[in-house]
Amino acid sequence: MASSSSTVRVDAQRTALLAAPTVESESDYYATLAAASSADVRVARVTHGKSLLAARAFKRGERVLLEAPLVGMQQETNRFDARVCGECFRYVGSVDGQIARRLLMPSMESACNANGVDREYLKKLQDGSERLPIATDAEFVLPGITKSTGGCDREVYCSPQCAESSWNSYEKFLSVGSKSESANGAASATNFIEHARDTNDIFILAAKVLLSVAVEADALRIKTSGNGKAEETESTLTSDLLLAWQPFQHGFKRIWWEAVARPEDVAEGLPETQFRDSMKEIAGESLDLLKKCTPNAFLSNYPGLFSLEVFASLIGMFELNNLEIAVASPIEDYFLKVDELGDSEITAITNPLLDALDTRYCTPCEGSGFFALQSCLNSNCDPNVSPAKSDSDVDGKCVLIASRDIAKDEELTMCYVDETVDVETRRAELKDYGFICMCATCVAQSEGKGQARRGGKTK
């Protein structure tokens, strides 16, 4: 049974972590963030809530925002198609190595056989002893692979700096390798990862936040106490924890099983209650597995951080605020260049590989991330910014481009879903974000009128 002092700590920390930020702290945080990122945007409160505004005028096609995610993850199902840096999401290795890795997957053996692809040749491409035509051209050169400190191949990196950053923040506790520092060994990390893969891999993203916040809070605790020379109190523990939590305090949160819209195949009443109870149970299972990866000192000092309510609020935040991480595949660029050259000697080598890959040849890196500034964008079905990347954008940063001329102090909006589909489809999809869209475009189209311009209401 938990002691009364530990219960007090849990309750106090949980309450503080879930408290809404003050207007003053919100204003200070986003002003500092925008200045540090040299972004020409600002966050402000408008009639319908928090919003991102243009700090200057932008011309159509001009880049409005470039922002790295505070935390991100590659989708588990995407790991088959893309081998990328576990920290910044750049493709790593070599183009021919990426192609060979895919085709050497057991599930691709029949496709290779059907197209006459020699698996021994693929192994040579993978280890670099053979190279595909033009794969060594400068435009296709990728960063070399830096292995994970944990001694496993689940995560690889583009540089020692990315490997170190990831390891020190959270990866040491989630590593499934021989050098894992997971509290109960690599097996506990494996159990957590596999449970997330089987249920909802957004749990991995939430785990990264909890662990990185605990690491940062502990570093602050040690600094504050002067390596144990100063008295440690509940107040200082909570203060350090809240400072480390600050980047995530400002995200819009709801408890996960309450935030998710009721699926159409789930009836109201008892079936919906059972559906939401099952979500709560799954989240609890995930958190229990995560705790087995977490150092006892973290669980003791920051029990409120590892409470189900905080874990669930993070998952809910990602459901409502998470934005896509997408990085174009260099494999697609490679085959397009080969096709452009029209060299029959080259295509005789590459076409069997392309045919074996089939439509998956162009699959990009796909993931989810939380972007502090971009998450402040409200939705509008006639948006004035849209995500777009150029050939030079090779990592997981978000890029927003002005869809039309934008005036200084104008609210920046993007459409959370595909704005080209009909209004009923858009509204149905936007329910997953917790609101019914009443932007001017949706109102006009629902009334049978043409597309309205500008304006809008969001969550």
N, C-alpha and C positions, 0 to 999 in steps of 0.2 A: 504494500500500500504506500502511496506517495506521502511524504511528510507534508505538514502544513506549510512549511517554508517553501518547498518546491512547488506546491499548488499555488501559493501566492505569486511565485515567480512566473509560472506558466500564465496565470490570469493577467498579471500586469503586463507582461511582454506581448501577449496576444492582443490585448486591448490597444496597446500603443501601436502595434504593427498594423492593425486594421483601421485605426483612426484616420479619418480624412485629413489631408494636409490643410493648414490654414491658408487663407488667401495670400498672406505675406510670404510664407515659405514657398508656396507655389510660384509666385511672381519672381522671387529671388532665384529659385532653382532654374527655371527656364531661361531667365535672362543670362545667368552664368553659363548655362549649357549652349545657348545660341552664340554667345560671344566666343566661347572656347572652340566651337566648331566653325567659326567664321561664316555662319549661315545668315543670309539676308531674310530671315523670318523672325517672327516673335509670337509668343503664346499669350493669349489674352482671354478674358471672360467676355462672352457675348450673350445675347438673349437666350440662346439655346445651349449654353454651357461653355466648356473650354474649347478653344479654337486656335488654329494656326493662321496667322496673318502675314501678308507680304510686308516686309520692312522697307521695300523700295518697289518701283515699277519694274515689270518684266515684259519683254517682248515675246510673242508667240515663238515657241521652239527653243527658248532660252532655258538653261538649266536653273531650276529653282532651289533644289536641295540635294545634297550628297551627304549621306549619313550612314555610319556603321551601326550594326545592331548592338545593343547593350548585351544581349545574349542571343544565341542562335543555335540551331541544330539542323543537320541534314535529315530528311525523312528516311526512316529505316528502309522502306521499300525502294528508295532511290540509290541506296548504296550499291546495288547491282550495276547500275548504269554509269555512275560517276565516282571516281576516286578523287576526293578533294581534301584540302587542308581542313582539319577539324576545328580550326580557330577562325580563319578568314574566308574559307570556302573557295580558294583558288584551286584549279585543277593542278595536279602534281604528277611528276614522273616524265612521261613522254606520250605523244599522241599514239604511236604504235604500241606502246605499253598499255595504254588505256584500252585500245581496241583488242589487243591480245587477252587482257584480263577478262574482258566481257566474254569473249568467245571461248575461253577456257573454262567457264562456269559449266558444271555438269549438265545444267538444263539446256545448254547450247550445243551439246555434242551432236544431236541429230541434225540440227541446222548446218553445222560444219560439215558433216558427212554428206548431206544432200547437195552442198555447194562445192565439194571438193577441197575444203580447207584442211590443210595438213596441221595437225595439232602439235607436231614436233616443231614445225616452223613457227607456230604461235608462241611456243615456249622460248624460242630464240628471240622473238620480238619482245617478249616480256622481260627477258634478262638483258636485253640490249646487244646481244651478239649479232643480231640481224636488225636492219633498219628498213623501213618502208621508203619508197621513193619520195623525195622532197620533205620527208618528215623532219629532217635536220635544218630546213630553211628557218630563218630567224623568226618568222611569224608564227611558227608552230612549236618553238622551244618553250617548254614549261619549267617551272621551278623543280629542282630535284626533290626527292622524297626524304624528309627527316622523320625517322622512326619515333614512335611514342616512347617516353621515358618508362612507361609501364611494361614494356617488353611484349606488346601484342600488336597485331595488324588491324585491329578494329579502327583505331584512329591513326592517321598519318598527318604530316604537317609540311608546309612549304618552306619552313625555316626553323632554326633552333629557337628564335625569339617566339614564334607562334607556339611551338611545342612547350616551351617553358611557361608561357603565359597560361595556356590551358591547364597544364599539369598543376601549377601552383594554385590556380583558382578553384578547380573542382575535379579535374580528371583523375588525380591520384586516388580519389575515393570511388570513382566509377570505372576504373581500369579493370579489364578482365585478364590482364597479363601477369606474368610471374613476379613482377615488381610492384604489383598493386598495393596501395596503402589502405584499401578498404578495410574497415574495422574488423571484419570477420573473414578476411581473405578474398581472393578473386572470385570464389564461388558465390559470395554474397552479392558482388557486383553483377555477376552473370545472371543471378536470379532476378535482380531488379530489372536489368536490361531486357531479359526475355519476357518478363511480365508486361513491361511497357510495350514491347513489340507486339505482343499478343492482344493487348487491350487498347491502349492509346499512347502512342509514342510522345505525345505532348507532356507526359509525366517526366520524361527525360529532361525536357526544357525546364520544367519547374524544379527538378532536382538540381540542375546546374545553378539556378538562382539561389536556392536555399544553401547549398554548399559554399558558393562564392561569397554570399553575404556572411556566413559563419566564419569563413577564413578572414575576411576583411574586418569583421567585428573583433575577432581574436587578436589580429595584429594591432588594432586600436587599443584593445584592452591591455596588451603588453606594454604598448607605448605609454598609455595613460598611467599605468601602475608603476612605471619605471622598472620593469622586470621584477615586479613583486615588492618593490620598496614602499609603494603607497598602499593605503588600505583600499581594498576592493569592496564596493557596496552594490546593493541592488540598483541604485540610481546610476552609478557609473556603468554597470553592465548594460542596462537598458539604453543609456545614452549612446554608448558605443554601437550597440546593435542598431539603433534607429539611424545613426549616421551612415552605417554600411547599407542599410535598407533604403535610404533616400531615393536612389535612382528608380526603384520599383514602387515606392510609396505613391507616386503621382500617376501611375497607370490606372485606368478606369477598371474597377474590380466588382465582380459579383461572385458569390459562391457557385462553383461549377455546375452542380446538379440543379441549381435554381436558374442559372443563366441560360442554359441550353433550351431552345424552343422545343415544344412538344412535337415529336415526329408525327407525320400524318398517319402512320400505321399504328400509333398508340392512342387508344381512346382516352377521353377525359375520365376523371374519377379515380377509382382504384387502380386501373392499369397504368395511369400516369404516375400515381404515387409509387407503385412498385417499380416502374422504370427509373424514377429518380432515386429511390432507395438503392437500387442495384448500382447506380453510378456512384453513390456515396460509399457503398461497400467496396467497389473496385478501387476507388481513390484511397480508402483506408488500407487496403491490401498493399497498394503501391507504396504508401508512406511507411508502412511497417517494414517493407523490404528495404527501403531507402535508409531507414534508421539503422539497419544492420550493417550498412556500409559506412555509417557516420561515426567519427570518434566519440567516445563517451564524454570527453570534455566538452564537445560542442552540445551534446544532448543535455548535459548538466547545466552549462552556462546559459544556453539559449533554447530552453524547452518550448517557449512560446513560438519561436521560429519554426520548430518542427511539429507544431500542432496541426491537426487535420483542417481546422478552419483557415489557417494561413496558407497551407498547401493548396486547399481547394480554391481559395481566393486568387492565387496565382494562376491556377489552371483556368479559372473563369476569366482572368485578365487576358490570358493568351487566346481564349476562344473569342473574346470581344475585341482585342486590340492587335493580335499577332498579325504580322504581315509577311508576305511571301519573300523568301530568299531565293533568288534565281540567278544562275550564272550560265551563260551560253556555253555550249559544248564545243571545245576545239576540234572534236572529231567531226562534227558537222561542217565546220570551216574547212577541215582537211579534205573531205570528200567533195565539197563544192569546188575547191581549188583544183582538185584532180579532174573533175568534170570540165572545168573551165579550160584547162590545158589541152584536153582532147588528145592526149598522147596514148596511142593504143598499147604501147609497151608497158606504160604505167598502169593503165586500166586493166590489163590482163592480170596484173598482180593484185590490184585493189578491188576489182569488181566482185570476186568470190567472197571477200571479207564483207563488203557492203551488202551483198545479197543475203549472207548468213545473218547479219545484224538486222536486216529488214527495216521496219519503220522505227526501231529503237535506236537507229544510228544517230539520230539527232536529239535524243533525250537530254535535256540540260540537267545541271545540278539543281535540285529542288529541296527547299527546306522552309523552316518557319523561324521567325525572329521577332524580338521586341525592339522597336525603334522609338526612342524617347520623344523625338520631335514629330516624326511622321505619324505616330499613334495619336497625335492631337488633331489630325485632319478629320473633319467631319465629312460625311457622305453626301453626295449630290449627284443625281442622275444626269446632270449637265455640268460635269466637273470642269474646273479651269486648270487642273494639273493632272498628269498621268505618268505612270512609271514607264521609263524607257532607258535602255542602256546602249552605249556605243561599243565599238570593238575594243576600246581601251578600258572598259569597265569589266575587269576580270575577277573581281572578288564579290563578297556578299553584301556590299554596301547598297543601299537603296538610292535610286536616282529618280528625281521627279522633274518633269519637263512641263513648261507652260503650254497648255493646249490652245490658248489664245492670249491676247494682250491682257496683262493684269495690272491694275492700278495699285499704287502704294496704299497700304492699310486695308486692301481688299481681303476678305476671307478666302483662304485657299481650301479647295475641296477636291476630293477624288471620289469616284464611285467604287464602293466596296465590292460590287459585283459587276457583271458585264452589262454596261449601260445600253448595249445595242439590242438586248432582248426586250420582250414586251413588258408592260408595267406590272402585270399580274405575276410574272415570273420573277421580276426584280424584287417586288414586295415580299414574295414568299421566301426568297433567299435571304433577304435582309432581316427577316424575323430572327434568324440565327444570331444577329447582333443585338437583339433585344428591343427593336423598335419597328414601327410601321412607317415607311418612308412617306413623308408629306412634302417633299420638295416640289417646287413649282412644276417641274417636268412631270412628275408622277401625278400630281393633281390634275393637270391639263389633260394628260393622256387617259386618265381614268374617267374623265368627263367626255372623252371622245374628241378632244381638240388636238391641234398640232403641238409639237414640242415647245414647251415654254423655255425661256432663257433665264439663267441666273436664279439666285435666291435658293431657299431650301431649308428644310428642318431635318435635324439629325438626332442621334441618340441623346 
